[in-house]
């Protein structure tokens, strides 16, 4: 969480922007938003802290999705390990579990798919905000070209 302090109204606007990925026209249609599309654009332009909060919320969501994929990969790896077979103890009795090669292969495919899906998601908060913010990207590019 950041040190940014904004009003409840601006927080609602930032969360509406998150729902519609920055589309202020769609965000203005929510019952919780008291502005039409044009006046909402003016409010967001006049108060940059709204967009800044939107970028923070977007960064948090992107990081959570990356974490969610990592958790799914770990779960698939555990299932794959179990599919290799082995022994399991139930009520003091050791049971031999047979290997399931087809399941091992299917789980391996799923793990590979999740890894490919997650490759583009592991980003630092600053990288995520930079990608989410067209204005920041333009400033970084201008700074680089002017240096």
N, C-alpha and C positions, 0 to 999 in steps of 0.2 A: 504494500500500500504506500502511496506517496504522501508527501506533506501538503499536497494541493488541497485547499479548502474552498469549496464552492457551495452555493446555496442549494437547497433541496430542489428548486425548480430547474437549476442548471444540471444537477445530477440526473433528474428525470429525462431531460433533453439528451444528455450524453448516453444514457442507457437506451433511449429510443433510437439514437443513431447507431448504437451497437446492434440492435435488433435488425435494422435495415441496412447495415454496413455502410453508414454514412449518407444514405439517400434521404435528404431532408424532406423531399416531397412526400415520400411514404411515411416518414416519421411524423410529419405534421398531421396525419390522419388518425393517429392514436388518440383515444379519449383523454389520456393523461396530458396531452400537449395542447396548450391553449392558443396556439398560433397557427395561422395558415402557412402554406409553404413559403411564400415570399417574406412574410414577417419573421418566420423561423430562420431563414437564411440571414436576414439582417441581424437578428439577435446573436446567432452563432458567429457572424463576422465581427460584431461589435465586442463580443466577449470571448477572446481566444482561449480562456480557461475551459470553456465547454469542449472545444475540440481537443484540447490537451487531455482532459479527463476521458474523452472518447478513445483517444489513442492508448491511454493507460488500460482501460477496460478491454480494448482489443488485444493488447499485449498479454494481459492476464489470460484471456480466453485461448490465445494461440499457445501459450505455455502449458495450460491445462490440457489441451488436446494432445500436445507432445507427450506429456506425462501419461495421459490415458493410453496412448499407443505403447509406451514403454511397459506399462502394467500389463497390457494384453500380450505383449511379446513374452514377458516373464511367465505368465500363466500358460501360454502355448508351450513354452520350453518345459515347464513342469509336466504338462500332459504328455509331451513327447517322451520325456524320461520314463514316465509310467508305462507308455506304450512299448518300450523296449523289453518289458517283462521284468521278472525278478521275484523277490519274496516279499510277502506282506504278513504281518502278524495281526491276527484277530482273536481276541479273548485268549491269549496265550498259545494259540495254535498257529504254526507257520504254514502259510498257503503259498504254493508256487503259482505265480501269474505267468501265463504264456505271453510271448512277444506277439505284437500285431504289426507286422511290417507295413501293411497298407496304411494303417493309421499313422505310423511314424512318418511315412512319405507325405501324407496329406497335411500333417501338422508342420512338417518342414516347409511345404509350399506356403502355408498360411503365415509362418514366421517370416519367410522371405518377402511376402507381400506386405506385411506390417512394417518390416524394416524399410522397404522401398517407400512406403507411404510416410513413414516418420522421418526420412532423411531430410526433407525440406522443412521440418517443423522444429528441429532443435535450434532455437535461437535465443540469444540473450535478450533481456528486456529492452536494452537500448537498440539492438538491431531490429527487433520487432516493431518498436515505435517508429524507427526510421523508415522501415518498409511501409508501415501503415500511414505515414504522413507524407503526402505529396509536397507540402510546403517545406518540411525539413529536408527532404531529398533534394529539392531545388536549391535550398540554402547550402547544403553540403557541396553540391556540384558547383555552384557559383563560387564558393569559398575555395574549392580546389582549382578552378580555372583562373581565379584571381591571384593565386599564390605564386 
